[in-house]
Amino acid sequence: MKLIKNARIITMDPQRRTFDQGAIAIKGSRIVAVGESATLEKEYRDAEIIDAKGMLVIPGLINAHTHLYQILYKGLGDDASLSNWLKKCVYPMSLVLRGKDCYDATMLTAVEMIKGGSTTYVDCHYMNRDLECQDYIAEATKVSGLRGVMGRGTIDSAPAPEELRESIPQAVAECERVIKTYHGTLDGRLSVRVEALNEKLASTEMLRAMRGVANDFGVGINMHIAEASERVKETQERFGMTSIEYAHSLGILGPDALLAHCCWLSEHDKQLLADTHTSVAHNPVSNQYLSDGVAPIPELIKMGVNVTAGPDGACSNNNQNMFDVMKSAALLHKVHYLDPEIMTAAMVFEMVTINAAKAIGMEKDLGSLEVGKYADLAIIDLEQPCMIPCFNPLSNLVYSATPDVVNSTMIHGEMLMRDRELLHIDEKETLAKASATSWDLARRAGLA
């Protein structure tokens, strides 16, 4: 039994309660009480005490869209368009990517995420020349203590190199294998979703097949869509529909669908997303990095679309820093719409907590600090220079904070970082190994 006491708390519960002198009681992996510190101290006298005086406790941040393997590619695809970025960096490196590389990539991401207050990743892995990549990602998730949503993605169309494409039977078989092996394992800490990558690199038949797998196993489906204007234009020319209309015609949209990017949407597209209760993963830093465009996020929110956010892969952003994502999401839309009130700190914080949990079908377990939910949380040091003064904690989190303000991180009731020290990962060894792996991978790809 653990009791975090004397903390300012942002719960993100339905009432959006906050506490100035709050406490959270944790038994095993779950929260059993949230309330005033003076009250809970009396009730849980025998608990292990974590004194959070001068600290702020928040729900663990949920990284709702990333590519774990790409952290090894960081810096090799700078200053290029999306298509050139793929040709220049992603494809050459991925042709030589192996499962053991993905293990080191996931461990490196775990260090960055845990030290930055992020407790859950939603991955997309679609480079499947080595079919053991998912197994290594799962093992690293187990070892690191992260909560993971493995996205088993696939591609089968040009211009992706033929060696990276999968047949539909193989993609279906491997998705089923990964789901049966890993979905719901690690005491609920690891789950699986499927993904046909996007409207260009996945054929109509592959999109239908992946929706079929998602339906058969009830795991949900992810997809990149309407990221680049040329893809939307090509889809219109090929099928006489926008990318969103095309996905809708194939049954992709729905409450269990999470669509990344959505930069180029018609009015009808926006209405379809709202009507089908489809979630959208906003990637403001990556979209700027690759000059993809600006997704109409404020409009989608106004229409009732559930919007979450993520950094995307670390070679198109170039980190896994959710504080960067939050600040960029707020500022990008203020300047794009020339309206300082159109995106608030509160709206952005909802994206990376409770909205993200809903997008992956885990709102009953994650996204807020409530009784019965998993104890996934971050403890923020309010005495760091960038957090002083703290008139409004939400404002500081979105506009001021850096990952260094995270003092401690807990996932599934286990303290993975305390006072900035990782407790389950040898940080120095992990960083050295990942650096060596990155250089080895680049040499194998001929890019060193």
C-alpha positions as CSV (number, residue, x, y, z in Angstrom):
1,M,0.0,0.0,0.0
2,K,1.3,3.5,-0.9
3,L,0.1,6.9,0.0
4,I,1.2,10.0,-1.9
5,K,0.4,12.9,0.4
6,N,0.7,16.7,0.7
7,A,0.5,17.2,-3.1
8,R,-1.3,19.6,-5.4
9,I,-3.4,17.2,-7.6
10,I,-5.0,17.6,-11.0
11,T,-7.3,14.6,-11.3
12,M,-8.8,15.0,-14.7
13,D,-11.9,13.2,-13.4
14,P,-15.3,14.1,-14.9
15,Q,-15.7,17.0,-12.4
16,R,-12.0,18.1,-13.1
17,R,-11.4,18.2,-9.4
18,T,-8.1,19.6,-8.0
19,F,-6.6,19.5,-4.6
20,D,-4.2,21.9,-3.0
21,Q,-3.3,19.5,-0.2
22,G,-4.3,16.2,-1.7
23,A,-3.4,12.5,-1.4
24,I,-3.7,9.4,-3.5
25,A,-3.9,5.9,-1.9
26,I,-2.6,3.0,-4.1
27,K,-3.0,-0.7,-3.6
28,G,-1.2,-2.9,-6.0
29,S,-1.7,-1.4,-9.5
30,R,-4.8,0.5,-8.8
31,I,-5.9,3.8,-7.1
32,V,-8.1,3.1,-4.1
33,A,-8.7,6.7,-2.8
34,V,-8.2,10.3,-3.9
35,G,-8.9,13.1,-1.5
36,E,-7.7,15.5,1.1
37,S,-4.3,14.6,2.6
38,A,-5.4,15.1,6.2
39,T,-8.3,12.6,5.7
40,L,-6.4,9.9,3.8
41,E,-3.5,10.0,6.2
42,K,-5.7,8.9,9.0
43,E,-7.4,6.2,6.9
44,Y,-4.2,4.7,5.5
45,R,-1.8,4.9,8.5
46,D,0.1,1.7,7.6
47,A,0.8,2.8,4.0
48,E,4.3,3.5,2.6
49,I,4.4,7.3,2.5
50,I,5.5,9.3,-0.5
51,D,5.7,12.9,0.7
52,A,5.0,15.2,-2.3
53,K,5.2,18.5,-0.5
54,G,5.9,21.2,-3.1
55,M,4.9,18.8,-5.9
56,L,2.1,18.5,-8.4
57,V,0.6,15.1,-9.2
58,I,-0.9,14.6,-12.6
59,P,-2.1,11.6,-14.6
60,G,0.6,10.0,-16.6
61,L,0.9,11.5,-20.1
62,I,-0.2,9.3,-22.9
63,N,1.9,9.3,-26.1
64,A,-0.9,8.6,-28.5
65,H,1.1,8.3,-31.7
66,T,4.7,7.3,-32.2
67,H,7.1,4.9,-34.0
68,L,9.4,3.4,-31.5
69,Y,12.0,2.2,-33.9
70,Q,12.5,5.7,-35.4
71,I,14.4,6.9,-32.3
72,L,17.4,5.2,-33.8
73,Y,17.1,7.2,-37.0
74,K,17.1,10.6,-35.3
75,G,18.9,13.3,-37.3
76,L,19.1,11.4,-40.6
77,G,16.0,12.8,-42.2
78,D,16.2,16.5,-41.4
79,D,15.0,19.2,-43.7
80,A,13.1,17.1,-46.2
81,S,9.5,16.7,-47.3
82,L,7.6,13.6,-46.2
83,S,8.3,11.7,-49.5
84,N,12.0,12.6,-49.5
85,W,12.3,11.9,-45.8
86,L,11.0,8.4,-46.4
87,K,13.5,7.9,-49.3
88,K,16.4,9.5,-47.6
89,C,16.1,8.0,-44.2
90,V,13.3,5.7,-43.3
91,Y,13.4,3.2,-46.1
92,P,17.2,2.7,-46.1
93,M,17.4,2.2,-42.4
94,S,14.3,0.0,-42.2
95,L,15.7,-2.4,-44.8
96,V,18.3,-3.4,-42.3
97,L,16.3,-3.0,-39.1
98,R,16.1,-6.2,-37.0
99,G,14.3,-7.2,-33.9
100,K,17.2,-6.7,-31.5
101,D,17.5,-3.1,-32.8
102,C,13.8,-2.6,-31.9
103,Y,14.6,-3.8,-28.4
104,D,17.2,-1.1,-27.9
105,A,15.0,1.5,-29.6
106,T,12.1,0.7,-27.1
107,M,14.5,0.8,-24.1
108,L,15.8,4.2,-25.2
109,T,12.3,5.5,-25.7
110,A,11.4,4.2,-22.3
111,V,14.1,6.2,-20.6
112,E,13.0,9.4,-22.4
113,M,9.3,8.8,-21.7
114,I,9.6,7.8,-18.0
115,K,11.9,10.8,-17.4
116,G,9.4,13.0,-19.1
117,G,6.3,11.8,-17.3
118,S,4.9,9.7,-20.1
119,T,3.5,6.4,-19.0
120,T,1.9,4.9,-22.1
121,Y,2.9,4.7,-25.7
122,V,0.8,4.0,-28.8
123,D,3.2,2.6,-31.3
124,C,3.0,1.9,-35.1
125,H,5.5,-0.6,-36.3
126,Y,5.1,-1.4,-40.0
127,M,8.7,-2.3,-41.0
128,N,8.3,-6.0,-40.9
129,R,11.3,-7.4,-42.8
130,D,12.2,-9.1,-39.5
131,L,8.9,-10.6,-38.1
132,E,10.4,-10.7,-34.7
133,C,10.4,-6.9,-34.2
134,Q,7.1,-7.0,-32.3
135,D,8.5,-9.7,-30.0
136,Y,11.5,-7.6,-29.1
137,I,9.3,-4.5,-28.6
138,A,7.1,-6.5,-26.2
139,E,10.1,-7.8,-24.3
140,A,11.5,-4.3,-23.9
141,T,8.1,-3.0,-22.7
142,K,8.1,-5.8,-20.1
143,V,11.6,-5.0,-18.9
144,S,11.2,-1.2,-18.9
145,G,7.9,-1.1,-17.0
146,L,6.2,1.1,-19.6
147,R,2.6,0.6,-20.5
148,G,2.4,-0.2,-24.2
149,V,-0.1,-0.3,-27.0
150,M,1.7,-2.1,-29.8
151,G,0.5,-1.1,-33.2
152,R,1.0,-4.1,-35.6
153,G,1.1,-2.1,-38.9
154,T,1.6,-3.2,-42.5
155,I,2.3,-1.9,-46.0
156,D,1.9,-3.7,-49.4
157,S,2.1,-1.0,-52.1
158,A,4.6,1.1,-54.0
159,P,6.6,3.3,-53.5
160,A,7.7,1.4,-50.4
161,P,10.6,-0.9,-51.3
162,E,9.3,-4.4,-52.2
163,E,11.4,-6.0,-49.4
164,L,9.3,-4.0,-46.8
165,R,5.9,-5.0,-48.3
166,E,3.8,-7.8,-46.9
167,S,1.3,-10.1,-48.5
168,I,-2.2,-9.9,-47.1
169,P,-2.1,-13.5,-45.8
170,Q,1.2,-12.8,-44.0
171,A,0.0,-9.6,-42.5
172,V,-3.2,-11.2,-41.3
173,A,-1.4,-14.2,-39.8
174,E,1.2,-12.0,-38.1
175,C,-1.4,-9.7,-36.7
176,E,-3.3,-12.6,-35.3
177,R,-0.1,-14.1,-33.8
178,V,0.8,-10.8,-32.1
179,I,-2.7,-10.3,-30.7
180,K,-2.9,-13.9,-29.4
181,T,0.6,-13.7,-27.9
182,Y,0.6,-10.2,-26.3
183,H,-2.8,-8.6,-26.1
184,G,-3.8,-8.1,-22.5
185,T,-0.6,-9.5,-21.1
186,L,1.8,-8.1,-18.4
187,D,-1.2,-7.8,-16.1
188,G,-2.9,-5.5,-18.6
189,R,0.1,-3.4,-19.2
190,L,0.5,-4.5,-22.8
191,S,-2.1,-4.4,-25.6
192,V,-2.3,-4.6,-29.3
193,R,-4.0,-2.7,-32.1
194,V,-3.7,-3.3,-35.9
195,E,-2.9,-0.8,-38.6
196,A,-2.8,-0.6,-42.4
197,L,-0.4,2.3,-42.6
198,N,-2.0,4.8,-44.9
199,E,-4.2,5.4,-47.9
200,K,-1.2,5.2,-50.3
201,L,1.1,2.4,-49.0
202,A,-1.7,0.0,-48.1
203,S,-4.0,-1.4,-50.8
204,T,-7.8,-1.4,-50.6
205,E,-7.7,-5.1,-49.9
206,M,-5.1,-4.7,-47.1
207,L,-7.3,-2.0,-45.5
208,R,-10.3,-4.3,-45.6
209,A,-8.2,-7.2,-44.2
210,M,-6.9,-5.1,-41.3
211,R,-10.4,-3.9,-40.4
212,G,-11.5,-7.5,-40.5
213,V,-8.8,-8.5,-38.0
214,A,-9.6,-5.6,-35.7
215,N,-13.3,-6.6,-35.8
216,D,-12.6,-10.3,-35.2
217,F,-10.4,-9.7,-32.1
218,G,-12.0,-6.4,-30.9
219,V,-8.6,-4.7,-30.6
220,G,-9.2,-1.5,-32.5
221,I,-7.6,-0.1,-35.6
222,N,-5.1,2.8,-36.3
223,M,-4.3,4.5,-39.5
224,H,-2.3,7.4,-40.9
225,I,-4.5,9.5,-43.1
226,A,-4.8,12.8,-44.9
227,E,-1.2,13.6,-43.7
228,A,0.0,15.1,-47.0
229,S,-2.0,17.1,-49.5
230,E,-0.7,15.0,-52.4
231,R,-2.0,11.8,-50.9
232,V,-5.5,13.3,-50.6
233,K,-5.3,14.5,-54.2
234,E,-4.1,11.0,-55.4
235,T,-6.9,9.3,-53.5
236,Q,-9.5,11.7,-55.0
237,E,-8.1,10.9,-58.5
238,R,-8.1,7.2,-57.9
239,F,-11.4,6.7,-56.1
240,G,-13.3,9.9,-56.6
241,M,-13.3,10.4,-52.8
242,T,-11.3,12.2,-50.2
243,S,-9.1,10.1,-48.0
244,I,-11.6,10.2,-45.1
245,E,-14.5,9.3,-47.4
246,Y,-12.4,6.4,-48.9
247,A,-11.6,5.1,-45.4
248,H,-15.3,5.4,-44.4
249,S,-16.4,3.5,-47.5
250,L,-14.1,0.6,-46.3
251,G,-15.6,0.6,-42.8
252,I,-12.4,1.9,-41.2
253,L,-14.0,4.8,-39.3
254,G,-15.7,4.2,-35.9
255,P,-15.4,4.5,-32.1
256,D,-12.5,2.0,-32.2
257,A,-10.5,3.8,-34.9
258,L,-7.6,6.2,-34.2
259,L,-6.5,8.3,-37.2
260,A,-3.2,10.1,-37.1
261,H,-2.5,13.5,-38.7
262,C,-5.8,14.4,-40.6
263,C,-4.2,17.6,-41.9
264,W,-6.2,17.9,-45.1
265,L,-9.9,17.6,-44.4
266,S,-13.0,18.8,-46.2
267,E,-16.1,19.9,-44.3
268,H,-17.7,16.5,-45.1
269,D,-14.6,14.7,-43.8
270,K,-14.9,16.6,-40.5
271,Q,-18.6,15.7,-40.2
272,L,-17.8,12.0,-41.0
273,L,-15.3,11.9,-38.1
274,A,-17.8,13.4,-35.8
275,D,-20.7,11.2,-36.9
276,T,-18.7,8.0,-36.6
277,H,-17.1,8.9,-33.2
278,T,-13.6,8.4,-34.7
279,S,-10.7,9.6,-32.7
280,V,-7.8,11.7,-34.2
281,A,-4.2,11.8,-33.1
282,H,-2.7,15.3,-33.6
283,N,1.0,15.5,-34.3
284,P,1.8,19.2,-34.3
285,V,5.6,19.1,-34.1
286,S,5.9,16.4,-36.7
287,N,3.5,18.1,-39.1
288,Q,5.6,21.3,-38.9
289,Y,8.8,19.4,-39.2
290,L,7.7,17.7,-42.4
291,S,5.6,20.7,-43.6
292,D,2.6,18.4,-43.9
293,G,0.1,21.1,-43.0
294,V,-2.0,22.2,-40.1
295,A,-4.8,19.9,-39.0
296,P,-8.1,21.7,-38.2
297,I,-8.0,20.5,-34.6
298,P,-10.1,23.3,-33.0
299,E,-12.8,22.7,-35.6
300,L,-12.9,19.0,-34.9
301,I,-13.0,19.6,-31.1
302,K,-15.9,22.0,-31.6
303,M,-17.7,19.3,-33.6
304,G,-17.3,16.8,-30.8
305,V,-14.4,14.7,-32.2
306,N,-12.2,13.1,-29.6
307,V,-8.7,14.5,-30.3
308,T,-5.5,13.3,-28.7
309,A,-1.9,14.0,-29.4
310,G,1.6,12.5,-29.9
311,P,5.1,13.4,-31.0
312,D,5.2,10.9,-33.9
313,G,8.4,9.1,-34.5
314,A,11.6,10.6,-33.1
315,C,13.1,11.2,-36.6
316,S,10.4,13.6,-37.5
317,N,10.3,15.8,-34.5
318,N,13.0,14.8,-33.0
319,N,12.2,13.5,-29.5
320,Q,9.4,11.9,-27.4
321,N,8.8,15.1,-25.3
322,M,5.1,15.4,-24.6
323,F,5.7,18.9,-23.1
324,D,6.9,20.0,-26.5
325,V,3.8,18.4,-28.1
326,M,1.5,20.2,-25.7
327,K,3.0,23.7,-26.2
328,S,3.2,23.3,-29.9
329,A,-0.4,22.1,-30.1
330,A,-1.6,25.2,-28.3
331,L,0.6,27.8,-30.1
332,L,0.3,26.4,-33.6
333,H,-3.5,26.9,-33.7
334,K,-3.4,30.2,-32.0
335,V,-1.3,31.6,-34.8
336,H,-2.9,29.6,-37.6
337,Y,-6.4,30.9,-36.7
338,L,-5.1,34.3,-35.4
339,D,-7.1,33.6,-32.3
340,P,-5.4,33.4,-28.9
341,E,-8.4,31.8,-27.3
342,I,-9.0,29.0,-29.8
343,M,-6.8,26.5,-28.0
344,T,-6.4,26.6,-24.2
345,A,-4.0,24.8,-21.9
346,A,-6.9,22.9,-20.5
347,M,-8.0,21.7,-23.9
348,V,-4.4,20.5,-24.7
349,F,-4.0,18.7,-21.4
350,E,-7.2,16.8,-22.0
351,M,-5.7,15.6,-25.3
352,V,-2.8,13.9,-23.6
353,T,-4.7,12.4,-20.7
354,I,-8.3,11.5,-20.7
355,N,-8.9,11.9,-24.4
356,A,-5.9,9.7,-25.2
357,A,-7.3,7.0,-22.9
358,K,-10.6,7.1,-24.7
359,A,-8.9,6.9,-28.1
360,I,-7.4,3.6,-27.2
361,G,-10.5,2.3,-25.5
362,M,-9.0,2.5,-22.0
363,E,-10.8,5.4,-20.4
364,K,-12.1,3.2,-17.6
365,D,-8.5,2.4,-16.6
366,L,-6.3,5.4,-17.6
367,G,-6.2,9.1,-18.3
368,S,-7.3,10.4,-14.9
369,L,-6.6,9.9,-11.2
370,E,-9.8,8.2,-10.0
371,V,-10.6,5.3,-7.7
372,G,-10.4,2.0,-9.6
373,K,-8.0,3.2,-12.3
374,Y,-4.4,2.2,-12.8
375,A,-1.9,4.2,-10.8
376,D,-0.1,5.7,-13.7
377,L,1.0,9.2,-12.7
378,A,3.8,11.8,-12.7
379,I,5.0,13.9,-9.8
380,I,6.0,17.4,-10.9
381,D,8.5,19.5,-9.0
382,L,6.9,22.9,-8.7
383,E,10.1,24.4,-7.3
384,Q,12.0,24.1,-10.6
385,P,12.8,27.6,-12.1
386,C,10.5,27.2,-15.1
387,M,7.6,26.3,-12.8
388,I,7.8,29.5,-10.6
389,P,5.5,31.2,-10.0
390,C,2.7,28.7,-10.2
391,F,-0.5,30.7,-10.4
392,N,-2.0,28.1,-12.7
393,P,-0.5,24.6,-12.8
394,L,-2.1,23.8,-16.1
395,S,-0.7,26.9,-17.7
396,N,2.8,26.0,-16.4
397,L,2.5,22.4,-17.6
398,V,1.6,23.4,-21.2
399,Y,3.6,26.6,-21.7
400,S,6.5,26.5,-19.2
401,A,7.5,22.9,-18.3
402,T,10.3,20.8,-19.6
403,P,10.9,17.1,-18.9
404,D,13.3,18.1,-16.1
405,V,10.3,19.1,-13.9
406,V,9.3,15.5,-13.6
407,N,10.5,14.3,-10.2
408,S,9.0,10.8,-10.2
409,T,7.0,8.6,-12.5
410,M,4.7,5.7,-11.5
411,I,3.2,3.1,-13.8
412,H,0.9,0.3,-12.8
413,G,1.5,1.2,-9.1
414,E,5.3,0.8,-9.5
415,M,7.6,3.7,-9.0
416,L,9.9,3.6,-12.1
417,M,11.6,6.9,-11.3
418,R,12.1,8.6,-8.0
419,D,13.9,11.9,-7.5
420,R,15.0,11.8,-11.2
421,E,16.6,8.4,-10.7
422,L,15.4,5.4,-12.8
423,L,14.8,2.5,-10.5
424,H,14.3,-0.4,-13.0
425,I,16.6,0.6,-15.9
426,D,20.3,1.1,-16.0
427,E,20.2,4.4,-17.7
428,K,23.9,4.8,-18.6
429,E,24.0,1.3,-20.1
430,T,20.8,1.7,-22.0
431,L,21.9,5.0,-23.6
432,A,25.3,3.6,-24.5
433,K,23.8,0.5,-26.1
434,A,21.2,2.5,-28.1
435,S,23.9,4.8,-29.4
436,A,26.0,1.9,-30.5
437,T,23.0,0.3,-32.1
438,S,22.1,3.5,-34.0
439,W,25.6,3.8,-35.5
440,D,25.7,0.1,-36.4
441,L,22.3,0.4,-38.1
442,A,23.4,3.5,-40.0
443,R,26.5,1.7,-41.2
444,R,24.5,-1.3,-42.4
445,A,22.2,1.1,-44.3
446,G,25.2,2.9,-45.8
447,L,24.2,6.2,-44.1
448,A,26.8,6.6,-41.4
